[in-house]
Amino acid sequence: MSLSQQAKASIAVTRFGLGARPGEIEAVGSDPAGYLKSQIRPDGADQPEGELGSTVQGLAEFAQYQMQRKQAKADGDPKNAAVKDDRNLIRDSLAAEFLARIRLASTTDAGFRERWALFWFNHFTVSDTKPAAAVVIGAFEREAIRPRVFGRFEDLLVASSAHPAMLLYLDQARSVGPTSLAASRRVGAGAGAGLNENLAREIMELHTLGVGSGYTQADVTEFARALTGWSTPGPNEALLPGDAGAGGADGFVFRLRTHEPGVRRILGKTYPPDGVAQARAVLHDLASHPATAHHLSVKLARHFVADDPPASLVARLERTYNTTGGRLDRMAEALINAPESWGPEQRKFKTPYEFLVSGYRAAGQAPSDMSKVAPTLNGMGQKPFGAPSPKGWAEESQDWASPDAIIKRLSWSEAFAAATTPPQSAPMELAQNTLGAQLSPAVATAISRAESRTEAFSILLMSPEFQRR
Protein backbone atom coordinates (compact mmCIF):
# COMPACT_ATOMS: atom_id res chain seq x y z
CA MET A 1 0.00 0.00 0.00
CA SER A 2 1.37 3.39 -1.00
CA LEU A 3 1.41 5.96 1.79
CA SER A 4 0.67 9.62 1.31
CA GLN A 5 3.38 12.17 2.03
CA GLN A 6 1.34 13.36 5.00
CA ALA A 7 1.31 9.83 6.42
CA LYS A 8 5.06 9.52 5.92
CA ALA A 9 5.57 12.90 7.57
CA SER A 10 3.67 11.65 10.63
CA ILE A 11 5.78 8.51 10.76
CA ALA A 12 9.00 10.52 10.40
CA VAL A 13 8.36 12.57 13.55
CA THR A 14 6.69 9.90 15.69
CA ARG A 15 8.37 6.60 14.84
CA PHE A 16 11.82 7.87 13.91
CA GLY A 17 11.62 10.90 16.18
CA LEU A 18 10.27 11.65 19.64
CA GLY A 19 6.82 13.00 18.79
CA ALA A 20 5.65 16.10 17.01
CA ARG A 21 6.10 19.61 18.30
CA PRO A 22 3.69 22.29 17.01
CA GLY A 23 4.25 22.70 13.28
CA GLU A 24 6.79 19.89 13.00
CA ILE A 25 4.78 17.57 10.78
CA GLU A 26 4.14 20.44 8.41
CA ALA A 27 7.85 21.33 8.46
CA VAL A 28 8.77 17.85 7.22
CA GLY A 29 7.24 18.83 3.90
CA SER A 30 7.26 16.58 0.88
CA ASP A 31 10.51 14.78 1.68
CA PRO A 32 10.22 12.87 4.99
CA ALA A 33 13.23 10.67 4.25
CA GLY A 34 15.34 13.70 3.38
CA TYR A 35 14.18 15.41 6.56
CA LEU A 36 15.51 12.48 8.60
CA LYS A 37 18.76 12.11 6.68
CA SER A 38 19.53 15.79 7.19
CA GLN A 39 19.80 15.02 10.92
CA ILE A 40 22.75 12.66 10.41
CA ARG A 41 26.02 14.48 10.97
CA PRO A 42 29.67 13.50 11.53
CA ASP A 43 29.99 15.28 14.88
CA GLY A 44 27.28 13.15 16.45
CA ALA A 45 24.25 14.00 18.54
CA ASP A 46 23.41 17.28 20.25
CA GLN A 47 24.68 17.89 23.77
CA PRO A 48 22.39 18.79 26.69
CA GLU A 49 22.82 22.37 27.85
CA GLY A 50 23.74 23.51 31.33
CA GLU A 51 26.58 23.58 33.82
CA LEU A 52 27.30 19.86 33.67
CA GLY A 53 30.45 18.32 35.08
CA SER A 54 33.11 16.26 33.35
CA THR A 55 34.17 12.74 34.23
CA VAL A 56 37.25 14.07 36.00
CA GLN A 57 35.08 16.36 38.12
CA GLY A 58 32.65 13.56 38.94
CA LEU A 59 35.42 11.21 40.02
CA ALA A 60 36.91 13.93 42.20
CA GLU A 61 33.53 14.59 43.84
CA PHE A 62 33.06 10.91 44.60
CA ALA A 63 36.60 10.56 45.96
CA GLN A 64 35.91 13.51 48.26
CA TYR A 65 32.64 11.89 49.39
CA GLN A 66 34.41 8.60 50.13
CA MET A 67 37.13 10.29 52.16
CA GLN A 68 34.59 12.34 54.15
CA ARG A 69 32.55 9.23 54.86
CA LYS A 70 35.63 7.26 55.94
CA GLN A 71 36.68 10.06 58.25
CA ALA A 72 33.18 10.39 59.70
CA LYS A 73 33.12 6.67 60.42
CA ALA A 74 36.49 6.88 62.14
CA ASP A 75 35.22 9.79 64.21
CA GLY A 76 32.04 7.93 65.13
CA ASP A 77 29.95 10.62 63.42
CA PRO A 78 27.94 8.96 60.61
CA LYS A 79 25.68 12.04 60.32
CA ASN A 80 28.62 14.30 59.58
CA ALA A 81 27.45 17.46 57.80
CA ALA A 82 30.27 17.32 55.25
CA VAL A 83 29.23 13.80 54.23
CA LYS A 84 25.63 14.94 53.84
CA ASP A 85 26.70 17.93 51.76
CA ASP A 86 28.81 15.75 49.45
CA ARG A 87 25.98 13.24 49.07
CA ASN A 88 23.54 16.03 48.21
CA LEU A 89 25.99 17.45 45.67
CA ILE A 90 26.22 14.10 43.90
CA ARG A 91 22.42 13.71 43.95
CA ASP A 92 21.85 17.21 42.61
CA SER A 93 24.45 16.74 39.87
CA LEU A 94 22.72 13.56 38.67
CA ALA A 95 19.32 15.30 38.69
CA ALA A 96 20.74 18.23 36.70
CA GLU A 97 22.15 15.81 34.12
CA PHE A 98 18.82 14.08 33.59
CA LEU A 99 16.83 17.32 33.50
CA ALA A 100 19.16 18.75 30.85
CA ARG A 101 18.79 15.58 28.83
CA ILE A 102 14.99 15.42 28.95
CA ARG A 103 14.77 19.13 28.16
CA LEU A 104 16.87 18.52 25.05
CA ALA A 105 14.60 15.65 24.01
CA SER A 106 11.50 17.81 24.58
CA THR A 107 12.70 20.77 22.54
CA THR A 108 15.03 19.51 19.83
CA ASP A 109 14.09 19.97 16.19
CA ALA A 110 16.17 16.88 15.38
CA GLY A 111 14.09 14.15 16.99
CA PHE A 112 15.61 11.32 14.97
CA ARG A 113 19.13 12.34 15.94
CA GLU A 114 18.16 12.39 19.61
CA ARG A 115 16.34 9.04 19.45
CA TRP A 116 19.39 7.53 17.74
CA ALA A 117 21.62 8.77 20.56
CA LEU A 118 19.24 7.46 23.24
CA PHE A 119 19.22 4.05 21.57
CA TRP A 120 23.01 3.79 21.81
CA PHE A 121 23.09 5.00 25.40
CA ASN A 122 20.62 2.25 26.29
CA HIS A 123 22.69 -0.26 24.32
CA PHE A 124 25.76 0.64 26.39
CA THR A 125 23.84 0.94 29.64
CA VAL A 126 25.37 2.41 32.76
CA SER A 127 23.04 2.67 35.77
CA ASP A 128 22.97 4.58 39.03
CA THR A 129 22.62 1.25 40.86
CA LYS A 130 26.37 1.61 41.43
CA PRO A 131 27.04 4.89 43.31
CA ALA A 132 30.60 5.14 41.97
CA ALA A 133 29.28 5.00 38.41
CA ALA A 134 26.30 7.28 39.09
CA VAL A 135 28.50 10.35 39.49
CA VAL A 136 29.71 10.08 35.89
CA ILE A 137 26.67 8.69 34.04
CA GLY A 138 25.83 12.01 32.42
CA ALA A 139 29.44 12.62 31.48
CA PHE A 140 29.60 9.10 30.03
CA GLU A 141 26.69 9.85 27.70
CA ARG A 142 28.07 13.26 26.75
CA GLU A 143 31.71 12.23 26.34
CA ALA A 144 31.65 8.63 25.10
CA ILE A 145 28.29 8.14 23.38
CA ARG A 146 26.90 11.31 21.80
CA PRO A 147 29.99 12.40 19.81
CA ARG A 148 30.29 8.95 18.15
CA VAL A 149 26.75 7.82 17.33
CA PHE A 150 27.20 8.47 13.59
CA GLY A 151 30.79 7.24 13.38
CA ARG A 152 32.22 3.73 13.37
CA PHE A 153 30.71 1.28 15.83
CA GLU A 154 34.21 0.20 16.82
CA ASP A 155 35.03 3.71 18.04
CA LEU A 156 31.81 3.83 20.04
CA LEU A 157 32.54 0.40 21.52
CA VAL A 158 36.07 1.32 22.58
CA ALA A 159 35.06 4.70 24.04
CA SER A 160 32.23 3.19 26.08
CA SER A 161 34.32 0.24 27.28
CA ALA A 162 37.19 2.46 28.42
CA HIS A 163 35.09 5.14 30.08
CA PRO A 164 35.30 5.20 33.90
CA ALA A 165 31.50 4.98 34.16
CA MET A 166 31.51 1.57 32.46
CA LEU A 167 34.65 0.41 34.27
CA LEU A 168 33.08 1.25 37.63
CA TYR A 169 29.57 0.03 36.82
CA LEU A 170 30.78 -3.42 35.78
CA ASP A 171 33.52 -3.65 38.44
CA GLN A 172 36.32 -3.74 35.87
CA ALA A 173 38.30 -1.17 37.86
CA ARG A 174 38.79 -3.81 40.58
CA SER A 175 39.80 -6.68 38.29
CA VAL A 176 43.26 -8.09 38.90
CA GLY A 177 45.07 -10.70 36.82
CA PRO A 178 45.61 -13.95 38.80
CA THR A 179 49.36 -13.99 38.10
CA SER A 180 49.88 -10.25 37.74
CA LEU A 181 52.52 -8.38 39.74
CA ALA A 182 49.84 -6.92 42.04
CA ALA A 183 48.34 -10.35 42.76
CA SER A 184 51.69 -11.95 43.44
CA ARG A 185 52.63 -9.23 45.93
CA ARG A 186 49.12 -8.91 47.38
CA VAL A 187 49.48 -5.15 47.57
CA GLY A 188 47.52 -2.16 46.36
CA ALA A 189 44.82 -3.13 43.87
CA GLY A 190 45.82 -6.77 44.25
CA ALA A 191 45.06 -7.04 47.95
CA GLY A 192 42.02 -9.27 48.26
CA ALA A 193 41.05 -8.71 44.64
CA GLY A 194 40.74 -11.14 41.78
CA LEU A 195 39.72 -11.50 38.16
CA ASN A 196 36.33 -9.92 37.39
CA GLU A 197 34.56 -11.08 34.25
CA ASN A 198 31.59 -8.67 34.23
CA LEU A 199 32.81 -6.26 31.57
CA ALA A 200 34.16 -9.00 29.31
CA ARG A 201 30.88 -10.92 29.53
CA GLU A 202 28.64 -7.92 28.89
CA ILE A 203 30.72 -6.71 25.96
CA MET A 204 30.35 -10.10 24.31
CA GLU A 205 26.77 -10.84 25.35
CA LEU A 206 25.18 -7.40 25.12
CA HIS A 207 27.41 -4.94 23.29
CA THR A 208 28.75 -7.03 20.41
CA LEU A 209 28.22 -10.71 19.55
CA GLY A 210 24.96 -11.42 21.36
CA VAL A 211 23.67 -14.51 23.13
CA GLY A 212 23.99 -17.76 21.20
CA SER A 213 26.63 -16.44 18.79
CA GLY A 214 29.18 -19.17 19.54
CA TYR A 215 31.52 -17.72 22.12
CA THR A 216 32.31 -19.85 25.17
CA GLN A 217 32.96 -19.29 28.86
CA ALA A 218 36.64 -19.80 28.10
CA ASP A 219 36.48 -16.90 25.64
CA VAL A 220 34.91 -14.67 28.31
CA THR A 221 37.60 -15.59 30.84
CA GLU A 222 40.42 -14.99 28.39
CA PHE A 223 38.93 -11.64 27.38
CA ALA A 224 38.62 -10.69 31.05
CA ARG A 225 42.32 -11.45 31.47
CA ALA A 226 43.12 -9.25 28.47
CA LEU A 227 41.08 -6.43 30.04
CA THR A 228 42.90 -6.51 33.37
CA GLY A 229 44.68 -3.24 33.98
CA TRP A 230 41.86 -1.15 32.48
CA SER A 231 40.90 0.94 35.47
CA THR A 232 40.22 4.35 37.01
CA PRO A 233 42.31 6.51 39.35
CA GLY A 234 42.26 5.88 43.08
CA PRO A 235 41.50 8.75 45.48
CA ASN A 236 45.19 9.62 45.86
CA GLU A 237 46.14 9.35 42.18
CA ALA A 238 46.38 12.16 39.69
CA LEU A 239 43.48 12.38 37.23
CA LEU A 240 45.21 12.21 33.86
CA PRO A 241 43.86 12.30 30.31
CA GLY A 242 43.01 8.88 28.99
CA ASP A 243 45.32 6.66 27.00
CA ALA A 244 44.56 7.24 23.30
CA GLY A 245 44.90 3.53 22.69
CA ALA A 246 41.89 2.85 24.92
CA GLY A 247 39.41 5.37 23.59
CA GLY A 248 40.83 8.60 24.94
CA ALA A 249 38.53 8.60 27.98
CA ASP A 250 39.46 11.12 30.65
CA GLY A 251 39.97 9.34 33.95
CA PHE A 252 41.04 6.10 32.27
CA VAL A 253 44.09 4.45 33.82
CA PHE A 254 45.98 1.40 32.62
CA ARG A 255 47.69 -0.41 35.50
CA LEU A 256 50.42 -2.64 34.21
CA ARG A 257 50.87 -4.17 37.67
CA THR A 258 47.30 -5.57 37.65
CA HIS A 259 47.37 -6.71 34.01
CA GLU A 260 47.51 -10.46 33.47
CA PRO A 261 50.65 -11.17 31.43
CA GLY A 262 50.80 -13.59 28.55
CA VAL A 263 49.21 -14.62 25.30
CA ARG A 264 45.41 -14.77 25.08
CA ARG A 265 43.38 -17.00 22.75
CA ILE A 266 39.83 -15.74 22.10
CA LEU A 267 37.36 -17.00 19.50
CA GLY A 268 40.11 -19.04 17.88
CA LYS A 269 42.52 -16.13 17.48
CA THR A 270 45.78 -15.55 19.37
CA TYR A 271 46.58 -12.14 20.85
CA PRO A 272 50.22 -11.53 21.84
CA PRO A 273 51.17 -9.71 25.05
CA ASP A 274 50.75 -6.00 24.33
CA GLY A 275 49.66 -4.26 27.51
CA VAL A 276 46.67 -1.97 27.09
CA ALA A 277 46.55 -2.73 23.36
CA GLN A 278 45.81 -6.42 23.88
CA ALA A 279 42.17 -5.87 24.88
CA ARG A 280 41.94 -3.08 22.32
CA ALA A 281 42.79 -5.59 19.59
CA VAL A 282 40.05 -7.93 20.87
CA LEU A 283 37.52 -5.09 20.71
CA HIS A 284 38.52 -4.45 17.09
CA ASP A 285 37.80 -8.05 16.16
CA LEU A 286 34.53 -8.14 18.11
CA ALA A 287 33.34 -5.02 16.30
CA SER A 288 34.20 -6.64 12.96
CA HIS A 289 32.53 -9.97 13.72
CA PRO A 290 29.49 -10.97 11.60
CA ALA A 291 27.58 -11.90 14.76
CA THR A 292 27.93 -8.31 15.96
CA ALA A 293 26.45 -7.04 12.70
CA HIS A 294 23.45 -9.33 13.17
CA HIS A 295 22.98 -8.54 16.85
CA LEU A 296 23.03 -4.77 16.32
CA SER A 297 20.75 -4.99 13.30
CA VAL A 298 18.12 -6.93 15.23
CA LYS A 299 18.23 -4.41 18.07
CA LEU A 300 17.92 -1.40 15.76
CA ALA A 301 15.05 -2.94 13.83
CA ARG A 302 13.31 -3.89 17.07
CA HIS A 303 13.70 -0.41 18.52
CA PHE A 304 12.51 1.53 15.51
CA VAL A 305 9.99 -0.73 13.80
CA ALA A 306 8.56 -3.69 15.72
CA ASP A 307 9.10 -5.96 18.72
CA ASP A 308 9.33 -8.81 16.23
CA PRO A 309 11.20 -7.02 13.41
CA PRO A 310 10.92 -8.01 9.75
CA ALA A 311 13.72 -10.37 8.74
CA SER A 312 14.20 -8.44 5.51
CA LEU A 313 14.92 -5.24 7.45
CA VAL A 314 17.39 -7.01 9.72
CA ALA A 315 19.15 -8.45 6.66
CA ARG A 316 19.28 -5.02 5.02
CA LEU A 317 20.88 -3.43 8.09
CA GLU A 318 23.25 -6.34 8.58
CA ARG A 319 24.46 -6.10 5.01
CA THR A 320 25.07 -2.37 5.43
CA TYR A 321 27.11 -2.92 8.60
CA ASN A 322 29.28 -5.58 6.98
CA THR A 323 29.93 -3.65 3.76
CA THR A 324 30.74 -0.32 5.43
CA GLY A 325 32.93 -1.51 8.28
CA GLY A 326 30.30 -0.76 10.90
CA ARG A 327 29.56 2.83 9.86
CA LEU A 328 26.61 3.94 11.99
CA ASP A 329 25.73 6.86 9.74
CA ARG A 330 25.25 4.40 6.89
CA MET A 331 23.18 2.17 9.17
CA ALA A 332 20.93 5.16 9.91
CA GLU A 333 20.55 5.87 6.20
CA ALA A 334 19.74 2.21 5.51
CA LEU A 335 17.06 2.28 8.21
CA ILE A 336 15.51 5.40 6.69
CA ASN A 337 15.67 3.99 3.14
CA ALA A 338 14.11 0.65 4.10
CA PRO A 339 10.46 0.28 3.01
CA GLU A 340 9.85 -1.91 6.08
CA SER A 341 10.46 1.14 8.29
CA TRP A 342 7.50 3.01 6.83
CA GLY A 343 4.66 0.55 7.37
CA PRO A 344 1.42 2.28 8.44
CA GLU A 345 0.93 0.07 11.52
CA GLN A 346 2.13 1.58 14.80
CA ARG A 347 3.81 -1.50 16.23
CA LYS A 348 5.94 0.10 18.97
CA PHE A 349 4.55 1.06 22.40
CA LYS A 350 6.24 4.07 23.95
CA THR A 351 8.35 3.65 27.04
CA PRO A 352 7.49 5.99 29.95
CA TYR A 353 10.37 8.29 29.01
CA GLU A 354 9.21 8.45 25.40
CA PHE A 355 5.63 9.04 26.55
CA LEU A 356 6.57 11.98 28.78
CA VAL A 357 8.84 13.51 26.17
CA SER A 358 6.20 13.27 23.46
CA GLY A 359 3.66 14.81 25.84
CA TYR A 360 5.88 17.82 26.46
CA ARG A 361 6.59 18.09 22.74
CA ALA A 362 2.89 18.06 21.89
CA ALA A 363 2.38 20.90 24.35
CA GLY A 364 5.33 22.83 22.94
CA GLN A 365 6.96 22.84 26.36
CA ALA A 366 9.79 21.27 28.36
CA PRO A 367 10.08 20.16 31.98
CA SER A 368 11.80 22.59 34.33
CA ASP A 369 11.82 20.67 37.61
CA MET A 370 13.11 17.16 38.30
CA SER A 371 10.83 16.95 41.34
CA LYS A 372 7.98 16.54 38.86
CA VAL A 373 9.76 14.33 36.34
CA ALA A 374 11.47 11.82 38.64
CA PRO A 375 8.40 10.67 40.65
CA THR A 376 6.44 10.19 37.44
CA LEU A 377 9.09 8.07 35.77
CA ASN A 378 9.74 6.16 39.00
CA GLY A 379 6.03 5.36 39.29
CA MET A 380 5.87 4.19 35.68
CA GLY A 381 8.86 1.91 36.20
CA GLN A 382 11.59 3.78 34.35
CA LYS A 383 13.68 5.49 37.01
CA PRO A 384 15.95 8.22 35.62
CA PHE A 385 19.39 6.72 34.87
CA GLY A 386 18.21 3.63 36.77
CA ALA A 387 18.09 0.72 34.33
CA PRO A 388 17.78 -2.47 36.44
CA SER A 389 20.59 -4.35 34.70
CA PRO A 390 23.30 -3.99 32.05
CA LYS A 391 20.70 -5.06 29.50
CA GLY A 392 19.20 -1.59 29.67
CA TRP A 393 15.53 -0.77 29.40
CA ALA A 394 13.29 -3.29 27.68
CA GLU A 395 12.00 -2.63 24.16
CA GLU A 396 8.94 -4.89 24.08
CA SER A 397 5.41 -3.60 24.59
CA GLN A 398 4.61 -6.23 27.21
CA ASP A 399 7.06 -4.59 29.59
CA TRP A 400 5.28 -1.24 29.51
CA ALA A 401 1.60 -1.86 28.72
CA SER A 402 0.28 -3.56 31.87
CA PRO A 403 -3.12 -2.39 33.24
CA ASP A 404 -1.42 -0.68 36.18
CA ALA A 405 0.98 1.14 33.86
CA ILE A 406 -1.90 2.37 31.71
CA ILE A 407 -3.72 3.71 34.77
CA LYS A 408 -0.59 5.63 35.79
CA ARG A 409 -0.32 7.09 32.32
CA LEU A 410 -3.95 8.16 32.49
CA SER A 411 -3.42 9.86 35.84
CA TRP A 412 -0.39 11.71 34.53
CA SER A 413 -2.17 12.72 31.33
CA GLU A 414 -5.07 14.23 33.25
CA ALA A 415 -2.76 16.09 35.64
CA PHE A 416 -0.47 17.26 32.86
CA ALA A 417 -3.36 18.46 30.71
CA ALA A 418 -4.81 20.36 33.66
CA ALA A 419 -1.49 22.00 34.54
CA THR A 420 -0.32 22.69 31.00
CA THR A 421 -1.36 25.34 28.56
CA PRO A 422 -0.87 23.77 25.14
CA PRO A 423 -0.54 25.92 22.03
CA GLN A 424 -3.51 28.22 21.63
CA SER A 425 -5.13 26.27 18.87
CA ALA A 426 -8.45 24.51 18.68
CA PRO A 427 -8.41 20.97 20.12
CA MET A 428 -8.80 19.38 16.70
CA GLU A 429 -6.01 21.49 15.27
CA LEU A 430 -3.77 20.44 18.17
CA ALA A 431 -4.61 16.78 17.53
CA GLN A 432 -3.85 17.08 13.83
CA ASN A 433 -0.57 18.90 14.54
CA THR A 434 0.43 16.14 16.95
CA LEU A 435 -0.65 13.02 15.07
CA GLY A 436 -1.15 14.14 11.49
CA ALA A 437 -2.43 11.34 9.27
CA GLN A 438 -2.26 8.89 12.19
CA LEU A 439 -5.24 10.56 13.88
CA SER A 440 -8.13 8.06 13.68
CA PRO A 441 -11.78 9.06 13.13
CA ALA A 442 -12.74 7.61 16.52
CA VAL A 443 -10.20 9.69 18.43
CA ALA A 444 -11.01 12.77 16.36
CA THR A 445 -14.68 12.39 17.30
CA ALA A 446 -13.85 11.96 21.00
CA ILE A 447 -11.68 15.07 20.97
CA SER A 448 -14.29 17.12 19.14
CA ARG A 449 -16.88 16.18 21.77
CA ALA A 450 -14.67 16.96 24.77
CA GLU A 451 -16.19 19.44 27.21
CA SER A 452 -12.97 21.45 27.60
CA ARG A 453 -9.53 21.99 26.11
CA THR A 454 -8.06 20.18 29.12
CA GLU A 455 -10.23 17.11 28.53
CA ALA A 456 -9.47 17.18 24.81
CA PHE A 457 -5.73 17.29 25.47
CA SER A 458 -5.87 14.40 27.96
CA ILE A 459 -7.87 12.34 25.45
CA LEU A 460 -5.21 13.04 22.85
CA LEU A 461 -2.41 11.95 25.21
CA MET A 462 -4.14 8.68 26.06
CA SER A 463 -5.23 7.85 22.52
CA PRO A 464 -3.87 4.60 21.04
CA GLU A 465 -2.21 6.61 18.27
CA PHE A 466 -0.31 8.74 20.79
CA GLN A 467 0.70 5.81 23.01
CA ARG A 468 2.24 4.03 20.06
CA ARG A 469 4.64 5.03 17.34
Secondary structure, 3 states (H helix, E strand, C coil): CCCCHHHHHHHHHHCCCCCCCCCHHHHHCCCHHHHHHCCCCCCCCCCCCCCCCCHHHHHHHHHHHHHHHHHHHHCCCCCCHHHHHHHHHHHHHHHHHHHHHHHHHHHCCCHHHHHHHHHHHHHCCCCCCCHHHHCCHHHHHHHHHHHHCCCEHHHHHHHHHHCHHHHHHCCHHHCCCCCCHHHHHCCHHHCCCCCCCHHHHHHHHHHCCCCCCCCCHHHHHHHHHHHCCEECCCCCCCCCCCCHHHCCCCCCEECHHHCCCCCEEECCEEECCCCHHHHHHHHHHHHHCHHHHHHHHHHHHHHHCCCCCCHHHHHHHHHHHHHHCCEHHHHHHHHHHCHHHHCCCCCCECCHHHHHHHHHHHHCCCCCCHHHHHHHHHHHCCCCCCCCCCCCCCCCHHHCCCHHHHHHHHHHHHHHHHHCCCCCCCHHHHHHHHHHHHCCHHHHHHHHCCCCHHHHHHHHHHCHHHHEC
